[in-house]
């Protein structure tokens, strides 16, 4: 029996919304969800009439990241990582303006989806983070997106600590663009975008990408290779087992500094 892990809504011929719909699993990115999402993103990217593409989620969590229950199967894990790479690239390169509406937590690959969008609008209670290093993994694919929109010091802060940060701090870092009532802010941004010439918007996005001088497709290919090498290593296996078993991984040690 098939399941719609992603719903697609047409607001008008210019504006569409794609909604992650696996709330019982915190919208974790399982392979079927990623396949459906990627298909919707690529379809929207090929529709010249669409000028605004909104990415949102059902349930209390925006997205918990890749589904770790699948990583016990190397073949499924590799397939999921590959589809995520394709989805991030399609989302980033979409001619339409892309807007992520974030509530609850956006973690790992889910935070990567947010980073791939032109605008990230967050609820004041939203959080975002990249906990991969705490699972023995490398936040490789998202790194290729973050270097295009954040300061190096803030990227190091996020990726090396694995810390989940609140909306205010994420906005200060440049990861969230606006914080407040997500529906109202989405309407405001959409109205502004619809005042612009669609051809000029698409060409502006393409030129900005070209001026970054790095090829995102090549970057994502390199990052996927590094990610998969780490994913097949001992640390990743222990990190994922610890996460699924709800225990601390073997390498986690208490701080040597005395509590105040």
Secondary structure, 3 states (H helix, E strand, C coil): CCCCCEEEEECCCCEEEEEECCHHHCCCECHHHHHHHHHHHHHHHCCCCCCEEEEEECCCCCECCECHHHCCCHHHHHHHHHHHHHHHHHHHHCCCEEEEEECCEEECHHHHHHHHCCEEEECCCCEEECCHHHHCCCCHHHHHHHCCCCCHHHHHHHHHHCCEEEHHHHHHHCCCCEECCHHHHHHHHHHHHCCCCHHHHHHHHHHHHHHCCCCHHHHHHHHHHHHHHHHCCHHHHHHHHHHHCCCCCCCCCCCCCCCC
